[in-house]
Amino acid sequence: MSANSDDVMGRLFARRVVLASGPLDPELVDVVTAQLLTLDADDDRPIELLLDCAQAEIDAAFALLDVCDGLSAELTVVVQSRLAGAGLALLTTRHRRLARPHATLQLSQPRFEPANGTADHIARVAAAHNSRVGVLIERLSERTTRPTTIIADDMERGTYLTAEQAVAYGLVDAVLQRTPN
């Protein structure tokens, strides 16, 4: 990061805004988790989590979701630009969920990273991945009140939603019309 981007990130942090941008992987989740937990420990003023993650690892997404759900401060999750696949798990948080007017959300199957090893080992890894996808579908179903079969079908098709469509689908609560203070 350049000095200017470090300064901008510092200013956002001072305003209790955390940015998760790029592939949602363990490294990004570690940074975002540290920021969220630091802000939560400082005081109970609201925190904003801005998301721009077109790719996400399912375990990383669930790890960040657990942190979000464990915060005592009020959290607002905002889809900035694009959120897809396993990243949608963050929209099952107990907190407020918003999307920017031009945000795009994609219901898609989380990618499976093939494992190395014996056929049995690979089969166990695939089964564990499928189980995690099932948990994601269940959580999305509970939060959106849509049947799991509909969620699974939409994920299989790679359904894209505009911000307004995401509200109607139940993935977000509202479209953010202006930048919050």
PAPALUM-223322 format. One record per residue: residue in three letters; x, y, z of N, C-alpha, C in turn. Coordinates in steps of 0.05 Angstrom, whole numbers, plus 5000, padded with zeros to 4 digits. Each point is the difference from the previous one (the first is absolute). Example, Ala and Ser with C-alpha at 12.3 -4.5 7.8 and 13.67 -1.06 7.14 Angstrom:
BEGIN
ALA526448865156498250245000501850245000/SER499350214986501650245001498550225014/
% end
This chain:
BEGIN
MET501749765000498350245000501750255000/SER499150204986501550255000499350165026/ALA501650215004499550165024497250134999/ASN499150084976497350114998497849805006/SER500349764990497949805006500049925030/ASP502449995012500249955029498650225015/ASP500350254992498750235013497049984997/VAL499149934976497149974996498849785017/MET501449775001499149785016500050075030/GLY502050155009500150105027497650195006/ARG499450174981497850185004497349855001/LEU499749804983497649835001499849865027/PHE502249885009500049865026499350195023/ALA500950254999499450195021497050064999/ARG498749974977497150054998498449745005/ARG501549795008498849745006498949864975/VAL501550034978499349884975502249804993/VAL499349754993501949794993499449924971/LEU502149994983499749934972501149724995/ALA498349834989500949744991499850004969/SER502250024987500050024971502049804988/GLY499149854980501749804988499049725007/PRO501549804992499149735007499849965030/LEU497749905009499649955029501449745007/ASP502550025008501649775007501050035028/PRO501449805011500850015028501750255007/GLU501750094982501650245005498350255003/LEU498150044982498250235002498349985025/VAL499049765006498349965024501650065025/ASP502549935001501750065024500150305005/VAL500550154978500250295003497350125008/VAL497949924987497350115006499249925028/THR500549765008499349915027501550165021/ALA502650054996501550175019498850285002/GLN499250114977498950275001497250005014/LEU498349814993497449995013500249955030/LEU501749825008500249945029501250245015/THR501950144988501250245012497850215004/LEU498550054979497950215002497949915021/ASP499349755000498049905019500950035029/ALA502649955004501150025027500350295009/ASP500450194981500350285007497550125013/ASP497849964987497450105011497749874984/ASP497650085007497749864988498650174978/ARG501450204989498950164978499849814975/PRO498150064982499749834977502549984982/ILE500249774986502249954982498749944972/GLU501450094979499249934973502149814988/LEU499049804987501749814985499350034971/LEU501950104984499550044971501249764985/LEU498349874983500949764986500150044970/ASP502249914989500450004971501649744994/CYS498749785000501349744998498649824979/ALA501150014976498849844979500749705003/GLN502049945016500849725005500349975030/ALA499349765009500249955029500349705005/GLU501849945019500349735009497949955022/ILE498749774999497849955018500850005029/ASP502349885007500950005028500750285009/ALA501250164983500750275008497450175004/ALA498049964983497550155003498649925026/PHE499949755007498849915025501550105024/ALA502750014998501650105022499350295006/LEU499850164978499450295004497150035009/LEU498249834990497250015010499849965030/ASP501549805010500049955029501050245016/VAL502050144989501050245014497850214999/CYS498850054977497950204998497749945019/ASP499149755001497849935018500850025030/GLY502550005006500950015027500550295010/LEU499950194982500550285008497850105019/SER500750165019498050135018499150264988/ALA501750134984499250254987498149944977/GLU498350194994498349984977501750004975/LEU499449834981501549984975498250044977/THR500950164980498550024975501949894978/VAL499049804986501549884978499050124974/VAL501950114985499250144975501549874976/VAL498449914981501249904975500650244983/GLN502650054996500950234985499849974970/SER500949784990500249974971498949724992/ARG501549795008499249734993500549815023/LEU498149825003500349795020498849754988/ALA501549785002499249754987500849765016/GLY498749774992500749745011499949995030/ALA502149905013500249965028499950275015/GLY500750224987499950265012497250085009/LEU498049884987497250055008499449915028/ALA501749835011499649915028500050245019/LEU501550214993500150245017497350155001/LEU498349944981497350125000498049845017/THR501049795013498349855018500550095029/THR501650205004500650115026497450105013/ARG500150025027497750105015499750304997/HIS502050134988500150294999498650104974/ARG500050264998498850144977501649964975/ARG498649964977501449944975498950204979/LEU501950134986499350204980501649944974/ALA499150124978501549994975500050284988/ARG502250074987500250254985498249974975/PRO499050224989498149984978501049844976/HIS502650004994501049864976501549745008/ALA499649915024501249755008498849764985/THR501649804997499149754987500549775019/LEU498049835004500349775017499649754982/GLN501649805004499849764984499749765018/LEU497749864997499749755013501449794983/SER502249905010501649804985501249805019/GLN500649774989501249795016502850095009/PRO500649985026502850055008501949814986/ARG502250114992502049844986501149785018/PHE500649774988501249785014502949994991/GLU501850025019502849984995500849715003/PRO500749874978500649715002502349955019/ALA499849785014502149925019501949804986/ASN502349985012501949794991499749775018/GLY500749774990500049765017498649774987/THR499349815016498649764990497250074992/ALA498849824985497250044991498250025024/ASP500549845021498350025024500350275014/HIS502450105001500450265013498650224984/ILE500349994974498750204983496949985002/ALA499049765002497149975004499150115027/ARG501649975021499350115026500150314999/VAL501950114987500250294997497650114985/ALA499349864978497750094984497449985017/ALA499749785015497649975017499950235021/ALA502350065012500050225019499250274987/HIS501150054976499350244985497050014995/ASN498949784990497149994994498350045025/SER501049905023498650055025500050305007/ARG502350134996500250295006498150164981/VAL499949914975498150134981497249975010/GLY499349765010497449955011499350195023/VAL502050055017499650185023499550284989/LEU501550084980499650274987497250024989/ILE499149804986497350004988497950025022/GLU500449855022498150015023499950285012/ARG502350125004500150275012498750204982/LEU500649984973498750194982497049964999/SER499149755002497249945000498650125025/GLU501349975023498950115025499850304998/ARG502050134990500150305000498250124979/THR499749864977498350104978497249895001/THR499549805016497549855002499249864973/ARG502049954984499549854975500749715005/PRO498649824986500749715003502949944992/THR501149815013502849924993500249914971/THR498049884990500149914972500350234980/ILE498650225006500250244983502850125002/ILE501050025025502750115004502049834985/ALA499849735003501949824987499850024970/ASP497650024989499750034971501250264990/ASP499550225015501150264992503050005001/MET501149865020503049985002501149834977/GLU498649794993500949834978500050154973/ARG497950184996499850164976501950245000/GLY501150075023501750245002498450264997/THR497750015013498150224997501250275010/TYR499950204983500950275007497650175009/LEU500550175020497950175010501050295002/THR498450194992500650285005499550055030/ALA500650235009499550075028497149995007/GLU498350114982497149995004498949715000/GLN501049834982499249724999501049865025/ALA502350075011501049885024498250065024/VAL498950245000498050085021497649824998/ALA498949974976497649844995500649715007/TYR502449904995500849735005500349955030/GLY500650215015500449985029502949985008/LEU501950044981502849995007501050255015/VAL498850234993500650255014497450135009/ASP500350185020497650135011499150244984/ALA502050144987499350244986502350074981/VAL499450184982502150124983500850265012/LEU502650045004501150235013499950234980/GLN498750215006499750224981502150225004/ARG501350005024502050205005502149875018/THR502350135002502149905017499350065029/PRO500049805018499350055028502250175013/ASN499350145021502050175014501849835018/
% end
